[in-house]
């Protein structure tokens, strides 16, 4: 049955396959949010983040053993560690925003990651951004302000968690761009798990609660679904262009809103939808321009960063 499905899937057009991988990622990310909330009923977010990395490390262990010591050698250990710290901070803040914000609002604010990544590339990597992309950036941040509505409402701490998480995840993406000059993608992924697991354990020990079997089930699911989501997301961009698969990523907001309403009775207000639309439009435009620029440079392929 599985072999038959795989054969059928491989026969689909490339763009359709890329879109389906992005939809799979959206499903995994959506239910990841529910699992985080379920686990948080008993354990602190710092402990949840530890299990996210620990389970991912266990999943990757057989792969690491096949690579051996030579395959695990990194050429830029300091930068690999900095990327792991940034990834850990991003995960911690994003998980916290999922717990305390309505799911749709947290997801909408998470779409600001490509905006921060583009701004960081200009400030720290000396990348050139043309006038139209600057306008897209301004529009994206205006969309963020529409959701936050500073001056009309007090900006909440959970909303700052979401923005902070997006900034750290964008920083992680920028560090990956630099690391790609010296280390392979496999090495970068492996070192993130190797460094982030003990790092998150140290923080988790301060709030440690031995999880019950039910909570352990949710924690295991968080590690598994997080890994599957990132694999599906990455595979999507490996198969098709960013401009083709990105619209499928934004379907995730509808999935999250449906789950938030169905399970928690959360109803996003009109400003969340308006702001999300502005952010998504600007992020899509920036990704499309980056894809076009990448095509002009053979061998270079770019993809927006995922939240989570």
N, C-alpha and C positions, 0 to 999 in steps of 0.2 A: 504493500500500500504506500509506504513512505517512498520507496524507490520509484513507483509510478508517478507520485506527486512531484518528486524531484525532476523526473524526465519532462513532465508537463511544464513545470516552472521554467526550466532551462530553455524551452522552446518559445517562451513569451518574448515579445520585443524588449530590447534593452531598457527603454524608458519606462515601460510598464513594470518590469522587474525592479528597477530602481525605486519607483513609486511604491510598490508593494513592500519592499524592505523598509521604507520610511514609515509606512502605515504600521508595520509590525513593531517598529521602534516606538511609535506613538502609543500603541496598546501597552507595551511593556512599561513605558514611562508613566502612563496613566494609573495602572494598577500598583506601580511602585509607590505612588503617593498614598494610596489607601493603606498599603502595608506599613509605611512609615507611621501613619497615624495609629494603626492598630498596635504596633510595637511600643509607641510612645505612651500608651496607657499604663505601662509597667516600668519601662526603662527610659533613661535620659537620652536626648538626642546625640550626645557625645558617644554613648555606648552603641547606639544604632549605627553611627558612622563607622565605628570600629568594625562591627560585624559586616558592614557593606564591603570594606576592604579585605577583611579576613576571609570571607567566603569567596570573594573574587580570586584571592591568592590561592586558595585551595583548588578552585576550578582550573587555574592556570598552572598548578604544580606539575602535572604530567608533561605539559608542553615545555616547562622550564627544565625538567629532567632530560628531555630529549635533546634540548639545545646544548646542555652541558655547560661547563664553566667558560669555555671559549665564547659560546653564544651569548653569555650573560655579561660580558665585559662592556662597560660603558666608557666612552672616551672623554665625556665631560660630566664627571660625577657631581660637581658643585651645582651645575645648572640642572641636572637631573633631579637633585635633591630639592632645589628651589621650585622646580615644576611640581614635585610631589607635595610640597608644603602648600603651594597655591591651589592645587587640586583639592587637598584636604580642607582648606579653609572654604573653598567654594562649595564643596559638598555639605559641610557642616551648616553653613548659612542657608543654603538652598533647602536642606532638610528642615531647618527651623522655620523657614517661611511656609513650607508645605503644611507644617503642623499648626501654625497660628493664623495663617491667612486663608481666605476662601481659595479652593484649589484653582479656579479659573483666574483669579487675580494674581496668584503666585506664578502661574504659568505665563500669563501675559507679560508680567514684569521680567520674567526669565528670558523673553525674546529680545531683551536689550543687549544680550551678550555680544552679538555681532557688531552692534554699534560701538560698544566699549573696545572691542578688539580692533576695529578700524581706527578709532581715535588713538589707541595705544600704538598701533603700527606707525602712525604719523609722528607721534611724539618721541617714540623710543627706537623705532627701526628705520626712521628716515624714509618711509614710503611716501610716494607722491599721491595725493588725492585731488582729483579735479573738482571743479566748481559744482557739478551736478551731484557728486557724492557728498560734498559738504552740505548741500541743501537736504539731501536724504538723511544725513546725520542729525541736522537740526530738527527735521520733521520727526525723527524717531524719538529724540529727547522731549519734543513737545508732546508726543503721545504718552510718554512716561508721566509728564506733568498732568496730563488730562486724567490719568488713573489716580495719581497721588493727590491732585487738587490742593497744592499748598496755598494757604491763605483762606481757603474755604473750610478745610478740615485740618486738624493736626496730623502731620505725617506720622504714622504709627511705627513702632520699633519693628514689628514683623515685616512691614513694607521695606524698611531699611535693610533687613536681613536679605530680602529678595534682590535688592539692588546691589548690596555688598557681595552676594553670591555670584551675581552676573559679572561683577568687576573681577573677582578672583578667577572665575572660569575663563574670562577673556584673557587675563594675564597668563593663565596656564596655556592657552592656545598660542599666544605670542611666543612663549618659551619653547613650545613645540616647533614653531617655525624656525627658531634659531637652532634648536637641537637637531633638526633634520639635516643641517649642514655637516654634522659630525657623527650622528648616531642613527641607526635604523629605526623605523617605526616600532618593530618588535621590541627592541631594547628600551625604547621610551616607555612603552606600555608596561613592560615587565618591571622596570625600576619604579614606576609609580606605585605598583602593588607592593613591591619589596620595601620601599621607604614609608609609604603611607600607613601600612598596617601597624608597625611598632609605634609610629608617631601618634596614630589615633588611639592606640592602646594606652599610652601614657596618660592622655587626657581622660579617657574613659575610666581609668582606675579611681579617679577622684569622685566619681558619681556611680560607681559600679553597684549593680543589683543583679544577683544571680537570676537569670530569666527562667520563667516557668516553661513547660514543654510547649504550650500554646504560643507564647511570645517567641520562643526559640524557632518555632515554625515560621513566624512572620519575619524574624531576623534573617533566617536562611533564604526566605523568598526575596528579601530586599537585596541580598548579595547576588542571588541568581538573576533576578529580573534586571538589576542594574547592569550586570555584565552582558546579558542578552540584548538589552536596549542599546548599549554602546556598540556592540558587534553589528546589530542590524543597521544602526545609524551610519556607521562607518562603511558597511557594505553598500549601502544605498549610494553614497558619494563615489565609491570605487567603481560602480557600474555605470552611472549616468551623470550628466552635468548637473551642477548645483541649481541652475535655473529651472531644470526639469523636475527635480525631486523636492525642492523646497516647498512648493505649494502643498505637497502631501504632508509635510511636517506641521503646517498650520492647522490641519485637520485635528491635530492633537488637542487644540484649545476647545473644539467642540466636544471631543471625547471626555475631556476633563470636566467641562461644564455639565455634561450629562451625568457623569458619575457623581460629581459634587451635589447635584440636585437630587439624584435618585437615592443616594446613601445618606447625605447629610442635610438635605433640604436647602442647600446654598443656591441663591439666585443672584447672579452677577448683575450689578446695576448697569444702566445704559452707558455711563462714562467708562466703565471697564471695557465694554465692547468697542466703544469709539476709540479709546486710547490704544487698545490692542490692535485695531485695524490700522491705525497710523503707524504703530511700531512695526507691525508685520509688513506693511507696504514698503517702509523705508529699509528694513532689513533685507527684504527680497530684492529691492533695487540694488543695494550694495553688493549682495551676493552675486547678482547677475553681472554687474560690472566687473567684479573680481574674476568671474568665470571667463568673461570675454578677454580680460587682460591676461589670464593664464594661458588661453589658447594661442595668444601671440608669442608666448614663451614656451617653446617645445619642452616637454618633460616636466612641466610644472602644473600641478593640479591643486586647487584650493577648495576648501570646504568650510562653511561656517561652523563655529563651535557649538557643541551640544551642552545643554544645562545639566546638569546632573553630573 
